[in-house]
Amino acid sequence: MKKLLPLAALCLLLCGCGDYRELDSRDIVAGMAVDRGGDGYHLLLEIADVTAGSDDNPGARWLGLQGASLAEAIENGAGGTGRQAYLGHTQMVIVGEETARGGIDDLLGYFQRTADVHMTLAMAVSEGEAADIYQQGEADPQAAFDLARAAVQAGETGLAPAMPLYRFVADRLDEGVEGILPCVSRSGDGVHVAGAALFRDDKLVGRLDGDLTQTLLMARGLLSQGVLTVGGGENAVSFEIRACSARVQAGGRPDDLEARYDIALTLELSQSGLDGRLDAERRAEYEQLAARTVKERFETLCRVLQDVCRVDSLGVGRQIHRRNPDLWEQVGPGWDSAFSGCRITAQVDAAILGGGRSLE
Amino acid sequence: MKQTDVSCGDNGKLSGRQIFCLLVLFVSGSIGTVGGGGGGRDIWLLMLLSGAAAAPVYWLYLRLARARETPQDCFQAAFGRWAGGALRLLLGLAAVLTAAIDIRLFISFTTATALPYTPRILMAALIGGALYMLLRSGTEVLARVAAPAFVLVAGMLTLSFFASLPQLDWGAVLPVAERGAQPPLSVSFMRGTFVPFLESFFAVMVLVPLYNRPSGTVRPIFAAALFAGAFLALTLMKNTMLLGFPAVSQYFFPSYTAASVVTVGDFFERQELLAAAPFLLCELVKAGLCLTYAGQALRVRGRRGAAPALCIAASGLTLLGRGGMAESIEPLRLYGAWIALPLLGVPAITLLALRLRKKTR
């Protein structure tokens, strides 16, 4: 044991901060907005300012940067402030709409290669310029943190996809599936995370609203909770989604592809326009209503994906690739057009557990 | 109580359990890097296959280790004084090189994950110092550490696996052998997953003579090959299901990246620890055993100044070349291709030569 003690003591030397730097020699980037123009990249960074605000609630300042590449823009910032940008605590990167339409492989490459950046970094696509989103919240000292929290919450409830960097990269590189990112938009009362941005390869090709995003997440098995509202006006009925599972069977012949989705929902009645009773008859009626609504939304989603955007965000191709690689070898090279001709159907089953806290 | 009583079975010898633990830790020293750099979707299957394929190779090593009174004598007995001595030296130098690559990965990993600007020379000196302590203490002390270290490594990797369950995409390992068996076998098997089992030559040659049942079957060795193969296959499978195989193939340290994206809750955010600590622990054990073998092969073990000289040689080798990650990882592919010759070809030919000589007599 005596011989082990010096060894253990030596191991202690391996710990600690060999590159110790004072906090005030670094700019801790909480959030980043990226827009690309003809003259390069325009970045707006939200820097956590520990010298302002309180211990629990540090302040923030904003730093606008420009450069021919992301790395150059960030270096330019260091040259101006004398502090090195640290991206290890970056919560969210917002990409401008036009930038996303032009392709974001360059951004993905940079964030993947930069050792500071955590692979769980959240990315989102803005409506219009990305900088406008953060400028909207300039008065908020934790705009990036609040936005990241909003994105997580939206992801959990199905308002927008929860898509950390590593998962988007996995979809981007995999065969037979296209990536999706959450949308961020601003309105009079603030900034909202809702809807999905659809990508073909690395380029933005379309958007989905909240309902279709929720349906897309159901079909991809990425939704576990949220609120499902069917009908409208006085007849609107809301359910809490307690569980959601999706099973996909895809196959067929190269000229006659078929995908069948079985979506099973477990719901609890949350709010009803009627008297609130939940007897057996009404339960069956609500179950049918919920299943029918989801099915209709799914059909609408398929039309948007197959006919309008022509992008396989559902991952039908991935299912074929995984389960039937021989078929994929034939249809994979021209999957974009093959996907548009694929017959996609859904069977939706909804089961209502009860009325939450109420017995009825 | 005397040290020998506490330690290893009988008279400073190693128990089967300790040999099992040390070998599993030795093979697991490669878990940080295997799977990256174009490993492919079937990397987990190859690891499983490597564990099974290691059994006959271990049998070969075992026969060689027991062919003479000390394992190092067999080369001279088979090929004569000069040729045998040259082979012994070659394998000794290969052990130093393996230890150097191991230390280089240790430094690169630590640099990439924790201490970005610490000079490499300082890191190499610290690790060389830790290895010196290991060498000076001897294999018995290393064996005594092996059982708790094994529990720690297995526990952390298992915990990491369970923590990542909710985020796994179970279908990501499909389709299996999409482009047939040939491409993964020709590249990833011989240059990747099978290499740690081949490197076990150094460990087997050091450990088997210390086994406390000199004539019994060394079951722990075969059990270690199968266990390590299955355990590492499970880890690689988890990495693929978490990150997707194209992404896994892009990263230098896929196990670390996979652990870093797991989110259990706000109370425990740094999941990377579950991958980093076992990796570093296994690397130390591996480098320690390699240098122990080198000391035996170069016949300097026990001599004054031998341990520091070996540590300085291995640590110094790590400082050659530039310090980038690619410079650390890229040579591994070349290394994986040629290391099969000394670690598979030489033992096989030596055993054959020994048999022929025995028949001739």
Interface residues (C-beta under 8 A of the other chain):
Chain A: K3 L4 P6 L7 L10 C11 L13 L14 C17 G18 D19 Q112 A115 H118 M119 T120 P164 Y166 V169 A170 D171 L173 D174 R318 Q319 H321 R322 R323 P325
Chain B: T110 A112 T113 L115 P116 Y117 T118 L122 M123 L126 I127 G129 A130 M133 L134 R136 S137 V141 V145 D169 G171 A172 L174 P175 E178 L242 L243 G244 F245 P246 A247 Q250 T257 S260 V261 T263
